[in-house]
Amino acid sequence: MQLDLNLLTALDALLEEGSVTDAAARLHVSAPAMSRTLSRIRRATGDEILVRTGRTMTPTPRALALRATVHELVQQARTVLSPDTEVDLTALERTFILKWHDALAAAAGPHLLRSLRAEAPGVRLRFLAEASTDAHDPRRGDIDLEAGAGRPSSPEIRHEVVGHDRLVLALRPTHPLCDGDGDGDVGGDGPLGLEEYVTAEHITVSRRGRLRDPIDDVLESRGLSRRVVAAAPTAATALQLARHDDLVVAVPRLISRPLLDGLGLCVRPLPLPMPDVPVQLAWHQRYDNDPAHTWLRRHARAALHHACAATDEVTPRLSGRGGS
């Protein structure tokens, strides 16, 4: 029997995507062509591989048992056929797509773009805003790197913690709770009282427009509540709202420093304990052995480390914990 090893690549895409249409898009072929390939895979394996259940397709037990082996075989084949681990940066022409939290893009983006273009002038970056829906998904190959606080749930997404930050309060210099000089340093003569905090008017940062966040859960556990009057989709928008009214917004201190400094906002410590905010870098495992992507990750890691390494009176220096 003559084996067509191209079927392995198609099978890998089908098992990862769970959809003929999405697998076709990933491999840049038409959906009918992928459907015919699935028929050939079924004949070769003697198994249905994917069966339709309503509007989706479900892998068979045989397909689930094969998934890890097939993926490993495809990765090994790519390594064999592309043994060169070096990349000619001076000749590299590539556009990388980054879906980063807006504060991270503002804090680390300039450093990243400058360092990449210094080595590879032909490289371009597309920063995408975090959306309320997963319109862009790294599993489909249309995102090169994600950066934010959330930990990916999909096992095929690699991730590492590259730093930590801490929430602080931002408010305009004329806010009654500021009592400072408005230069971005800590205002007031001491820590803000919890009662003062909960009686203020607040803004949440939520791309889905939620008027509640983990701070409210901590307050509720203490029998307290605050008045949230608005939700903003990005930290930049929330800080602009706070700049023009007596409102309080909690933001990560280090990665928001460019925005806080640029707007001349007062900063005060949060008067209740909250866990540190992790800065996660994530990518699909298909890029593990891609030398250009490895180079991108190295520079992204350094840029994010740099953004999380600042010191000020509110937040002590926090060491980033990088992954492999």
Salt bridges, closest charged atoms under 4 A:
ASP4 OD2 - ARG40 NH2 2.74
ASP12 OD2 - ARG26 NH2 3.61
ASP12 OD1 - HIS71 ND1 3.10
GLU16 OE1 - ARG26 NH1 3.09
GLU16 OE2 - HIS71 ND1 2.87
GLU16 OE1 - HIS284 NE2 3.23
GLU16 OE1 - ARG286 NH2 3.97
GLU17 OE2 - ARG26 NH1 3.48
GLU48 OE1 - ARG42 NE 3.59
ASP102 OD1 - HIS101 ND1 3.46
GLU119 OE2 - HIS299 NE2 3.29
GLU130 OE1 - ARG207 NH1 3.91
ASP137 OD2 - ARG139 NH2 2.77
ASP142 OD2 - HIS136 ND1 3.84
ASP142 OD2 - ARG140 NH2 3.62
GLU146 OE2 - LYS99 NZ 3.57
GLU160 OE2 - ARG301 NE 2.59
GLU201 OE2 - ARG227 NH1 2.40
ASP213 OD1 - ARG226 NH2 2.91
ASP216 OD1 - ARG226 NE 2.89
ASP217 OD1 - ARG212 NH2 2.79
GLU220 OE2 - ARG212 NH2 3.32
ASP246 OD1 - ARG172 NE 2.86
ASP261 OD2 - ARG257 NE 2.74
ASP276 OD1 - ARG166 NE 3.36
ASP288 OD2 - ARG158 NE 2.67
ASP290 OD2 - ARG94 NH2 2.87
ASP312 OD2 - ARG253 NE 3.21
ASP312 OD2 - ARG257 NH1 3.41
